[in-house]
Amino acid sequence: MKNIGVNINSSKFIDEKVINEIIEKISKYFNKAKIKIFMDTIGLEEETTKNLDMVIVLGGDGTILRTARIISKFNVPILGINMGNLGFLASVEILELEEAFEKLSKGEYKVEDRMMLQCEVFSEDSQKTYNCLNDIVISKGALSRILKYDVYIDGEFYTSFKSDGIIISTPTGSTAYALSAGGPIIYPTLEIMSLTPICPHSLHSRSIILESNSEICIKVDSKNERFFLTLDGQESVKPEQCEMIMVKKYDCKCKLIKINGYNYFQVLHKKIF
């Protein structure tokens, strides 16, 4: 690896000694590599990011999600080093740095392709597009009544229901908000998506699993009620005069580096069970 980026989440109050230690480890195991430091993803959106061989992310799951939305189009893999609480997406804990970089330098790792979602919001005079790694959530405002949702799959009517919202999740996001709403755990490298209602006002409304090339169209009967679109629990959009929301698989994938020895089921038990 000749060009390595390091993205740091400044809100984690990461000790400068830790940052210096990581830079030293990179220099030790990749002594000819050029290192570029990014703070809070600033600068990662630039075209030169495509020249990086890897981006090391110092932070929690939120930092990895934010980085993935920005750099997935550049096809650059991400190595997550957990500095947060959950750290479900990270491959390396801070105490495992030496072993991780040694294995990385020897090629003892794999790159997992994680499916992402693309969301198009159609209004009377505009169309806006977003992408995410975990999930897209359509939900009512804090003081709004429950909303009615009409759901179409591949152009065919699926169902209508009233609820607080809808979660459309990737396999990676199945252990996030969708899990709390009663959705299934899905193995993260599969190419499928799930649709899960939030607090539905019905006994028969349940999650549905769809193949990855499905297109989901949602029409929200909001009338005078406010509703929001949230991406990965981080970016919030309030659609104005929204006619429909289309969700499908994003053309790009998030590439996550997993060091040999990483065990998804061990992480699942440690972080969730």
Phi and psi in degrees as a GROMACS rama.xvg file:
@    title "Ramachandran Plot"
@    xaxis  label "Phi"
@    yaxis  label "Psi"
@TYPE xy
-102.865  -27.8113  LYS-2
-130.693  117.662  ASN-3
-125.891  128.314  ILE-4
-98.9261  147.813  GLY-5
-126.876  114.02  VAL-6
-101.93  123.789  ASN-7
-113.128  130.541  ILE-8
-86.9188  106.804  ASN-9
-67.6112  -21.7215  SER-10
-74.1081  -11.4332  SER-11
-84.0317  -1.52477  LYS-12
52.064  49.7437  PHE-13
-72.3751  128.348  ILE-14
-60.9927  136.619  ASP-15
-58.9377  -28.9455  GLU-16
-63.2135  -37.4288  LYS-17
-66.4922  -43.8788  VAL-18
-61.4285  -45.3548  ILE-19
-63.2052  -36.9793  ASN-20
-64.1667  -41.4829  GLU-21
-66.1853  -42.0924  ILE-22
-63.162  -39.4311  ILE-23
-63.1096  -40.2589  GLU-24
-65.7943  -40.623  LYS-25
-61.7922  -46.4782  ILE-26
-64.5729  -33.6115  SER-27
-69.0319  -45.733  LYS-28
-95.8238  -16.8789  TYR-29
-133.569  70.1349  PHE-30
-67.2929  -14.2785  ASN-31
-104.221  4.31243  LYS-32
-76.4396  141.829  ALA-33
-91.4694  131.452  LYS-34
-109.947  129.849  ILE-35
-120.678  125.965  LYS-36
-95.7187  133.955  ILE-37
-121.91  140.097  PHE-38
-110.148  120.46  MET-39
55.4689  40.8423  ASP-40
66.5171  1.71396  THR-41
-65.1532  122.908  ILE-42
99.1787  -16.5523  GLY-43
-68.1984  -21.861  LEU-44
-76.1532  -10.4209  GLU-45
-71.6657  150.869  GLU-46
-59.4522  -28.2445  GLU-47
-65.7945  -15.6567  THR-48
-60.4484  -28.3288  THR-49
-64.2214  -15.5125  LYS-50
-84.4829  -7.30846  ASN-51
-76.8523  142.92  LEU-52
-86.0081  -20.4632  ASP-53
-167.542  148.062  MET-54
-118.789  119.629  VAL-55
-88.8214  127.68  ILE-56
-109.754  121.13  VAL-57
-101.894  109.872  LEU-58
164.521  -155.1  GLY-59
-108.408  -163.745  GLY-60
-59.5917  -37.9977  ASP-61
-60.4688  -38.9643  GLY-62
-66.8341  -39.1992  THR-63
-66.3279  -42.5349  ILE-64
-60.7616  -44.966  LEU-65
-63.9831  -42.0918  ARG-66
-64.2524  -42.2364  THR-67
-61.8403  -41.296  ALA-68
-63.0813  -29.7394  ARG-69
-84.996  -44.8886  ILE-70
-102.073  -1.76679  ILE-71
-58.392  -33.4496  SER-72
-67.0614  -17.729  LYS-73
-93.3717  -5.0616  PHE-74
64.3638  31.4122  ASN-75
-99.5066  127.468  VAL-76
-72.6247  153.754  PRO-77
-116.142  132.698  ILE-78
-111.171  114.753  LEU-79
-91.4174  128.027  GLY-80
-111.913  116.03  ILE-81
-73.4507  118.924  ASN-82
-119.825  6.49049  MET-83
-106.008  -152.062  GLY-84
-95.0971  -56.1738  ASN-85
-79.4238  -58.4848  LEU-86
63.7664  38.0226  GLY-87
-70.7504  -33.551  PHE-88
-87.3031  -19.8858  LEU-89
-72.3342  145.933  ALA-90
-93.6091  -20.294  SER-91
-130.661  133.828  VAL-92
-89.7288  156.764  GLU-93
-59.6527  -30.3309  ILE-94
-79.2394  -5.26681  LEU-95
-105.087  14.0683  GLU-96
-57.0765  -50.5439  LEU-97
-58.4341  -50.8679  GLU-98
-62.8237  -40.4986  GLU-99
-64.0161  -46.3542  ALA-100
-69.2319  -32.7792  PHE-101
-63.8254  -46.1928  GLU-102
-65.0094  -38.4676  LYS-103
-60.7133  -43.5112  LEU-104
-67.531  -25.0505  SER-105
-92.298  1.20343  LYS-106
78.2127  17.6017  GLY-107
-89.5194  67.9763  GLU-108
-159.317  168.721  TYR-109
-133.962  158.822  LYS-110
-111.528  117.017  VAL-111
-90.1151  132.584  GLU-112
-88.556  120.77  ASP-113
-110.002  127.271  ARG-114
-62.8607  142.06  MET-115
-122.245  167.365  MET-116
-115.364  148.541  LEU-117
-117.565  136.854  GLN-118
-124.428  128.19  CYS-119
-115.306  126.381  GLU-120
-106.966  117.356  VAL-121
-102.992  121.917  PHE-122
-116.382  -178.262  SER-123
-57.7439  -40.36  GLU-124
-128.826  19.0115  ASP-125
-154.99  162.173  SER-126
-140.773  123.546  GLN-127
-121.11  143.949  LYS-128
-121.57  138.858  THR-129
-135.829  163.431  TYR-130
-136.141  160.263  ASN-131
-157.4  161.738  CYS-132
-99.8095  -40.3196  LEU-133
-89.4725  -65.7102  ASN-134
-162.63  160.033  ASP-135
-115.134  126.132  ILE-136
-118.984  126.611  VAL-137
-108.139  120.033  ILE-138
-145.064  159.547  SER-139
-74.949  162.9  LYS-140
-71.7067  169.568  GLY-141
-58.5187  -36.1039  ALA-142
-108.631  7.76028  LEU-143
-79.9521  158.194  SER-144
-76.7867  168.774  ARG-145
-63.0914  150.794  ILE-146
-109.764  159.047  LEU-147
-101.265  130.771  LYS-148
-119.503  130.686  TYR-149
-104.677  125.114  ASP-150
-115.601  128.395  VAL-151
-119.386  139.393  TYR-152
-123.224  120.963  ILE-153
52.5699  40.4967  ASP-154
83.2138  -5.0132  GLY-155
-105.218  139.276  GLU-156
-65.1113  129.539  PHE-157
-101.864  -59.1166  TYR-158
-166.59  165.293  THR-159
-123.843  140.661  SER-160
-155.759  158.433  PHE-161
-103.484  133.853  LYS-162
-163.871  176.326  SER-163
-74.5063  -18.8035  ASP-164
169.094  -174.414  GLY-165
-134.986  139.873  ILE-166
-114.568  124.234  ILE-167
-110.089  117.872  ILE-168
-123.585  148.131  SER-169
-84.2648  170.185  THR-170
-58.118  -37.584  PRO-171
-61.149  -39.4251  THR-172
-82.9299  -2.055  GLY-173
-66.8763  -19.4124  SER-174
-97.576  12.0599  THR-175
-104.836  -128.229  ALA-176
-58.95  -38.4426  TYR-177
-59.2979  -36.4202  ALA-178
-64.1295  -41.7422  LEU-179
-64.825  -27.4328  SER-180
-89.9377  7.51455  ALA-181
96.1048  9.52655  GLY-182
-77.0868  165.288  GLY-183
-82.2646  155.153  PRO-184
-80.7397  128.051  ILE-185
-118.84  133.673  ILE-186
-57.8334  130.537  TYR-187
-65.5952  -21.3131  PRO-188
-94.6079  1.95102  THR-189
-71.2557  157.913  LEU-190
-109.22  73.9132  GLU-191
-144.139  171.028  ILE-192
-138.466  157.781  MET-193
-123.521  149.317  SER-194
-121.136  119.74  LEU-195
-128.934  123.308  THR-196
-74.4769  149.331  PRO-197
-101.707  118.216  ILE-198
47.2307  58.9742  CYS-199
-68.9895  145.458  PRO-200
-89.6078  59.5121  HIS-201
-165.366  151.927  SER-202
-89.0206  -14.4411  LEU-203
-108.126  -1.68954  HIS-204
-79.4574  116.8  SER-205
-134.308  171.253  ARG-206
-66.2543  151.449  SER-207
-130.896  139.343  ILE-208
-100.272  132.64  ILE-209
-125.497  151.519  LEU-210
-70.1338  159.965  GLU-211
-68.1093  -24.2438  SER-212
-89.9314  10.7903  ASN-213
-71.8037  150.084  SER-214
-116.133  123.997  GLU-215
-104.821  126.644  ILE-216
-114.339  128.273  CYS-217
-122.85  126.64  ILE-218
-112.637  123.907  LYS-219
-102.494  122.696  VAL-220
-86.1709  81.1562  ASP-221
-93.6925  -24.9261  SER-222
47.5086  -114.783  LYS-223
-94.758  5.37776  ASN-224
-89.1216  148.102  GLU-225
-89.5865  144.117  ARG-226
-141.476  161.779  PHE-227
-129.512  153.421  PHE-228
-114.711  124.358  LEU-229
-122.103  133.605  THR-230
-108.52  119.769  LEU-231
54.4318  24.2321  ASP-232
67.723  14.9034  GLY-233
-122.924  -47.9428  GLN-234
-99.4998  126.684  GLU-235
-115.914  133.304  SER-236
-126.682  136.663  VAL-237
-108.726  97.0626  LYS-238
-62.7287  135.659  PRO-239
-104.997  128.949  GLU-240
50.3485  47.2016  GLN-241
-73.5183  129.902  CYS-242
-91.6374  -42.4865  GLU-243
-164.764  162.485  MET-244
-124.532  124.763  ILE-245
-108.398  131.912  MET-246
-126.918  132.781  VAL-247
-151.823  176.353  LYS-248
-67.5167  135.018  LYS-249
-75.7087  144.129  TYR-250
-64.6194  -29.9506  ASP-251
-96.2578  159.611  CYS-252
-119.68  154.154  LYS-253
-86.6948  129.514  CYS-254
-106.241  114.951  LYS-255
-109.722  127.025  LEU-256
-80.5206  128.653  ILE-257
-120.967  117.894  LYS-258
-68.4942  141.181  ILE-259
-54.2524  133.572  ASN-260
106.756  -14.7538  GLY-261
-67.0259  130.249  TYR-262
-125.065  112.109  ASN-263
-58.5748  -41.1025  TYR-264
-72.2406  -31.6728  PHE-265
-64.7496  -42.6433  GLN-266
-63.2213  -41.7969  VAL-267
-58.5302  -46.2923  LEU-268
-67.012  -39.8911  HIS-269
-69.5671  -40.6335  LYS-270
-91.0532  -27.3056  LYS-271
-120.823  -46.1724  ILE-272
